[in-house]
Amino acid sequence: MMQFKILLFGITKDIFGGRTHTVQLPPKATVSILKDALSKSHPEVDGLSSLMIAVNNTYAQDGTILSETDEIALIPPVSGG
């Protein structure tokens, strides 16, 4: 298993209870596998309308393979006003 540190912003900080979250995933895990793991550990993320995942400052697709050295961030829906 590999350990990934996830940076949290906006409502995701409240859901996970901090600014970062660590998750264990198998080697060659994808963004899709990460989403599934986060959903299982914190089902509240399923209620977010447009949660995006950024890898190394770029929005990532579900098939993106993750590396332990990647900077991974959860980008929640943003509202203006």
Sequence and secondary structure as in RCSB ss.txt:
>XXXX:A:sequence
MMQFKILLFGITKDIFGGRTHTVQLPPKATVSILKDALSKSHPEVDGLSSLMIAVNNTYAQDGTILSETDEIALI
PPVSGG
>XXXX:A:secstr
 EEEEEEE THHHHHHTSSEEEEEE TT BHHHHHHHHHHH GGGGG TT EEEETTEE  TT B  TTS EEEE
      
